[in-house]
């Protein structure tokens, strides 16, 4: 049953709403009675959400974030807008830098009451470090602020969830390989649960008077190194694995090769770590207590165990 409240009946546009985070944001908003317009290059990827919506509560629109007219058409008539567009491929400056500015301008023109821009925790690269992803994210924040000063900017750490591409990627590798290299073994991450981030976004839309114009950095309750994360995954799978910490030079050379699962931008972000800044407010401003990885990992890794959910019974 939909909740009554500030978003009930309001048209919320999710730009890039078919991704991992978008799925959870959509659920948080549907439960509040919001009407959704999910805009994406492949909107059919969100059709799985249809059973959660009432008749007429959800629209699906094909959108190209690098085409200004396409962006503006999606935002027409919006009461609120969330930008979830993100990628490590393609024209990043246009996709995550210029396009968010178009979205913010269109939201202002449409009279939208709230605009939430999902950015990332990423240090601005210096002259000696090239990182197209970080540069694009910083440009996007700047252009959003200029076009829609009351926008809420959310910078989450690496987001985890049952169906993510982070834990599941490492889970798959650890289940198959007895010896694994670890990139940035000492890099600290403050990985954050997807439902907690979605709830913060929903609250930002509900209370633009409180959260508008703010920049939040959202991290989980603990800081873990990449080595610790790998070891926790192996433990949850009940597997003994040998992890080899790779020197930064080797990791950087590997990331620079074409066709590898980690590009140079991703490697540079990992090397810097991904921890919420001490100066930026976080979950406490939303009254949210972020959930730790340990609350879920054992259950989620069951499918990667040798005998799945029967592993402990058989070993007994």
Buried (B, 14 or more C-beta within 10 A) or exposed (E): EBEEEBBEEBBBBBBBBBBBBBBBBBBBBBBBBBBBBBBBBEBEBBEEBEEEBEEEBBBBBEBBBBEBEBBBEBBEEBBBBBBBBBBBEEBBBBBBBBBBBBBBBBBBBBEBBBBBBBBBBBBEBEEEEEBBBBBBBBBBBEBBBEBBEBBBBBBBBBBBBEEBEBBBEBBEBBBEEEEBBBBBBEBBBBBBBBBBBBBBBBBBBBBBEEBBBBBBBBBBBBBBBBBBBBBBBBBBBBBEBEBEBBEBEEBBEBBEEEEEEBBBBBBBBBBBBBBBEEEBBBBEBBEBEBBBBEEBBEEBBBEBBEEEEEBEEEEE
